[in-house]
Amino acid sequence: MTEFRLARREDVPTVIALLADDVLGRDRETAISDDYLAAFDAMQAEGNNHLIVGEAEGQVVACYQITFISGLSLSAARRAQIEGVRVATSHRGQKIGEALIEDAESRARAAGCGLMQFTTNKSRDKAHRFYDRMGFTPSHIGYKKPL
């Protein structure tokens, strides 16, 4: 069984390894550096931005980031943005992804959110099928621009 909890600073290297254990992440993530630790510290200070890890048998095997956003659109709906959803390659196919999404939904509801949203890379066909099964709708087109 996987237990989800707030990440601690010492979890950051393992989370970076999870992010890099991926076709896209392999080229985006680098060796652990002070930049990652500073980013984690900034997330902690923001209050509505949390890194969550999933543990199985004492080992971190999954992660996601959840940010709670207040806004005016959709009748002032508060929303939860999830990012960096990963399950270790060695633990895929064990329903950990489903448990991860259920955990995120529970945290979002507890924070007063009426909507959970995320972006996913167009090339992630397996992930798209998973999110469809979990009840998400591909309702928007996302754009990015490096600054």
N, C-alpha and C positions, 0 to 999 in steps of 0.2 A: 504494500500500500504506500502511496506517495503522500507525504505531508508537505503542505505549503506554508512558508513563513516569510517574514520580511528578511531580506538579505542583510548580511553584516559586511563590514569592510573587508574582512578576510575571505569572503566569498567572491570578491571581484575577479581574481585570476581564473577561478573555475567558470564564472559566467562568461568571461572573454573567450575562454576555450570553447564553450558551448556555441557562442556566436561565430567563432572561426571554423567550427566543425560543420561546414555548410558550403555548398558550391559558391554562393555569393559572398559569404562571410570570409572565406579563405583569402580573398583578395582585399577585403575591406578592413579586417581587424589585424592588429599588429601585436607584438609581444607586450605583455603588461608593462605599463609605464605610469608615471605620476599623473599623466593626463586622465587616465581611466579612474584613478583614485580621486582626483580632484572633481571629476564629473560625478562620481558617487557621492562625495561630500556635498556637492551643490544640490543634488537630488534630495538628499536628506534634509538640507536646510529649507528647501522649498515647501515642504509639508504636504503637498498634494501629489507628489511624484515619488512612486515607490518601486523598488526593484524587489521582485518576489522570486524565491527559489523553491523548487520542489526537491525533497529528499526521499530517497528510497534506500533502506538499509544503511542509513548514516552517510550516504553519498549524494551530493547535489547532482541531479540528473535532468533538471528542467529549469527554465526561467522565463520570466516575462517582466515587462515594465508596464505599470499602470499609472496614468495621470488623470486626475479628476479636474474637469474644466467646467467652470460656470460660464454661462453665456445668455444672450438674449433671444437667439433664434430658436425655432421650434417651441414657442411659448415659454421661453426662458428655461428650457430643459438643461439640466446638468448632465454632462456626458463623461464617459470614461474612455480614454484613448489607450489602447494597448499596443505595445511595440516589442520587438526583440523576443518573440515567442519561439522558444527552442526546446526540443527534447533531445537528449543525447542519442546519437545513432545507435548505441548499444541497448537503448531502452525503448526504441520505437516499436509500435505494434503491441504495446502492453496497456493501452487505454490511458496512458499518462497525459496525452494531449487533451482528451476529454475531461479528465480531472482538472487540468490546468485551466481550461475555459470555464468550467463550473466554479472554480475558485475565484477567477477574475469576475465572473458575473455576481457572485456572492459579495465580493468586496465592493463592486460598483453599486449594487442595491443598497448596501449598508451606508455608502457615502451619499445616498440620495440621488443617484443617477437614474435617468430614464432611458438611456441609450448607451450602447457600447459600440465603439468604432475602431477601425484600424486600417492601415494600408498594407498591401502585400505586393510583392514583386510580380509582374505579369508572367514571368517564367515559372512560377511555382505552381504547376498544375496539380500536384498531389495536395499541396496546402489548400488550394482553392476547393478541391473536392471535400477535404476535411471541414473547411469552414461552412460549406454548403450543408453538409451533414449536421453541423452544430447549430443550424438555424439562421445563419447570417445570410444577408442578401447583398450581392455585388451591385450596390445602388449608385455608386459615384465613380468618376474618373479622377485619379489623383495626379497632381503635377509636382515636380520638384525643381528647384533651381539652386545650384551651389552659390554661396555667397563668399 
